[in-house]
């Protein structure tokens, strides 16, 4: 099994655990297909065209296997070495140097720190080296019609794929990506491709599979649209005199509801003192090391990274890698 079959995580979502569910019957699947065709017809798609679109996709058991065993289920000390490597850092620095003008333009136009743009593309696809070998249509069909825990979501993505292929004039059968149907340098699922991709090289198409400029601009736009605050803190390490108080729970995917003032106390402090607006939204992340647990204060920018992938481990890996990139780029 090649590494990229596991390290890819679908854009803006991560399945930390999924309980087993009964496989749908043939009757269930046919009903779902009929409903899908009807829904697409309401959007203007010809019934025969949608039936053919479905028939063109095949069930792929490897997709189910990958979905139920994500890397994000690992503890931090086993997770981060996959991403925070010298080889990825060297590749990232070379990518940044090669595309410095485009990255700088995207950073300024979308008000997003350049190291975050470079880090995302590096974490997602090793700068285009591992963009996935799963046929996108098969991955989304399999999850949309044969994977009950998230079938509704992935049928929606399958529908978005039909729209995307038409809008961007893509060759359906040649589209390859992750086990969750994410594609291109930045691993955009179809809905994100449709909503956030930009034609940054101004050639008349939004090409996230071949154009590095479009990929760079689109990642920056995605972060901009989700509220990234340039030059602002992302996450800060905490020190605890004892366990977290009962009034504070570690983050598990919910919307931000704590403020910094709700978290900091005489027993929960910043590892390095700094001025901080205690009224701003925040969360707490626990990282499991081999012999102890680390706690980090996540701020708005950390939450924005989780809009790309909901795993706090993923967000922390992106942040720490971005910091390595920033330091390396500044000192080269």
Secondary structure as UniProt FT lines:
FT   HELIX           4..7
FT   TURN            11..12
FT   HELIX           26..42
FT   TURN            43..44
FT   HELIX           47..55
FT   HELIX           61..67
FT   HELIX           71..73
FT   HELIX           76..83
FT   HELIX           86..98
FT   HELIX           100..110
FT   HELIX           114..125
FT   TURN            126..129
FT   STRAND          134..135
FT   HELIX           136..146
FT   HELIX           148..150
FT   HELIX           151..168
FT   HELIX           172..174
FT   STRAND          176..177
FT   TURN            179..180
FT   TURN            184..187
FT   HELIX           190..196
FT   TURN            200..201
FT   TURN            208..210
FT   HELIX           212..225
FT   TURN            226..227
FT   TURN            230..231
FT   STRAND          235..240
FT   TURN            246..247
FT   STRAND          258..259
FT   HELIX           260..263
FT   TURN            266..267
FT   STRAND          268..270
FT   TURN            278..279
FT   STRAND          281..288
FT   STRAND          293..298
FT   HELIX           300..308
FT   HELIX           312..331
//
